[in-house]
């Protein structure tokens, strides 16, 4: 689980409006473009090249 104060500071690095993200299981999801960023060992991987589509997020969550 990501600390709430940290979560408030994080924003999608791809969207120009820098929208906030929300946590869903082991992902942070952009509230605007719906891309997902994995959380690995408690660390969000929020580089643009690490972003996955909404479909990929749902597929991975569904497998767990």
N, C-alpha and C positions, 0 to 999 in steps of 0.2 A: 504494500500500500504506500502510495506517495503521500508525503506530508502535505496537509492542506495549505499551508503557507507557501510551499514551493509550487504546488499546483496552481495557485492564484497568479504566480509570476510567469508561468510557462505559456507560450503562444505558438501557434503553427508557424514554422519557418518558411513555408511555401506561400501562404496567402499574404498579399500586400497589406491587408488591414490588420494583420497580427491578431486574429481571433483567439479566444481562450480555448483550452482543451479540457476534456473531461476524461476521467478514468473509467475504463470498462475492462475488467479482469486484468490481463497483462498488457494492456494497450492504453495509450493516450489517444483520444479521438478529437480531431479538429471539429469545432462546432459549426464551421462554415463549409469546408470542402469535404469533410467526412473521411479524410485520410487517417490512417492509423500509424502510430509509432510504438514499437515494442518497448516494453520495460524488461530489461534483462538484469538479473541480480540486483533489483531495486533501483536500477539506473535507467532513466528514459533515454532512448536512442532517437534523438530528434534532429537528425541531419536529413536534409531533403532527399538524399539518395537512399535513405533507410525507410522512407514512407511507403506504406502499402495501401492498396485500395480498400474501400469499405467492404467489398465482396471478400477479399482475402482475410480481413479481420473476422468477418462473420464465419467464414469457413474454418479458420483456426480455432475460434472460440467454440464452434459447434463440435469440433473433434475432441475437445477436452471434457 
